[in-house]
Amino acid sequence: MNQELIRIDIITAFPQMFASVLGSSILKIAQDKGIASIIMHNLHDYASDRFQHIDDAPFGGGAGMIIQCEPVFACIERLISERQYDEIIFMSADGELLDQAMSNLLSLKRNIIILCGHYKGIDQRIREALISKEISIGSYVLTGGELPAMV
């Protein structure tokens, strides 16, 4: 059986959270066999200031912080310059609920980017310009988008 490679690029502020999940069980086996390639991208590497800040106050005010546009655009623009992506997914509590049918459809994709949100979310301009699908694993709030991305 000749399986095609699926590539998943995960953009996160906390790539170290994925080490144990990606380094064990079926995900490790899939990577070892060349069936899946899962690449982590540290959003802080794309920050424009010397302190590598990726958060900012929401445009127009409001409480809390959001992920800035610039590092996300820089990372995704670099990735899409290298290959075509079938989906650019944002993990969000208010996205479409992940179920088996959606998982089956996603399994047929070859190249996927998953953006993990953090803080109070992402700048709306990211959603409008880059995101093709928002996915939720349930209507509850977690510490960030890393845990749903692992699912």
KATA-V739126 format. One record per backbone hydrogen bond with DSSP energy under -0.5 kcal/mol. NH is the residue of the N-H (numbers start at 1). CO is the residue of the C=O. E is the energy in kcal/mol with one decimal. If there is no record, write none. Layout:
NH_CO_E + NH_CO_E
//
This chain:
3_1_-0.8 + 6_35_-2.2 + 7_110_-3.3 + 8_37_-3.0 + 9_112_-3.0 + 10_8_-0.6 + 10_39_-2.9 + 11_9_-0.6 + 11_114_-3.0 + 12_10_-0.6 + 12_41_-2.5 + 17_14_-1.6 + 18_15_-1.7 + 19_16_-1.0 + 22_18_-2.9 + 23_19_-1.6 + 24_21_-0.9 + 27_24_-0.6 + 28_24_-1.2 + 29_25_-2.0 + 30_26_-2.5 + 31_27_-1.9 + 32_28_-2.9 + 33_29_-2.2 + 34_31_-1.1 + 35_30_-2.4 + 36_30_-1.5 + 37_6_-2.8 + 39_8_-2.4 + 39_37_-0.6 + 41_10_-2.6 + 43_12_-2.8 + 43_41_-0.7 + 45_42_-1.7 + 46_43_-1.6 + 47_44_-1.3 + 52_49_-1.6 + 56_66_-2.2 + 58_64_-0.6 + 61_58_-2.1 + 66_56_-3.0 + 67_121_-2.5 + 68_54_-3.4 + 72_68_-0.7 + 73_69_-3.0 + 74_70_-2.6 + 75_71_-2.2 + 76_72_-2.8 + 77_73_-2.8 + 78_74_-1.7 + 79_75_-2.2 + 80_76_-2.9 + 81_77_-1.0 + 82_78_-0.6 + 82_79_-1.3 + 83_79_-1.2 + 86_111_-2.6 + 87_111_-1.1 + 89_87_-0.5 + 89_113_-3.4 + 90_133_-2.3 + 91_89_-0.5 + 91_115_-2.1 + 92_90_-0.7 + 92_135_-2.6 + 95_92_-1.8 + 96_134_-2.6 + 98_136_-3.1 + 103_99_-2.5 + 104_100_-2.5 + 105_101_-2.0 + 106_102_-2.8 + 107_103_-1.8 + 108_104_-0.5 + 108_105_-1.2 + 109_106_-1.5 + 112_7_-2.5 + 113_87_-2.2 + 114_9_-2.9 + 115_89_-3.6 + 115_113_-0.5 + 116_11_-2.8 + 116_114_-0.6 + 117_91_-0.6 + 117_115_-0.6 + 120_65_-3.2 + 121_118_-2.3 + 123_67_-1.6 + 126_123_-1.5 + 127_123_-1.1 + 128_124_-2.3 + 129_125_-2.1 + 130_126_-2.5 + 131_126_-1.3 + 132_88_-2.6 + 133_88_-1.6 + 135_90_-2.1 + 136_96_-2.5 + 140_138_-1.7 + 145_117_-3.4 + 149_145_-1.9 + 150_146_-2.0 + 151_147_-1.4
//
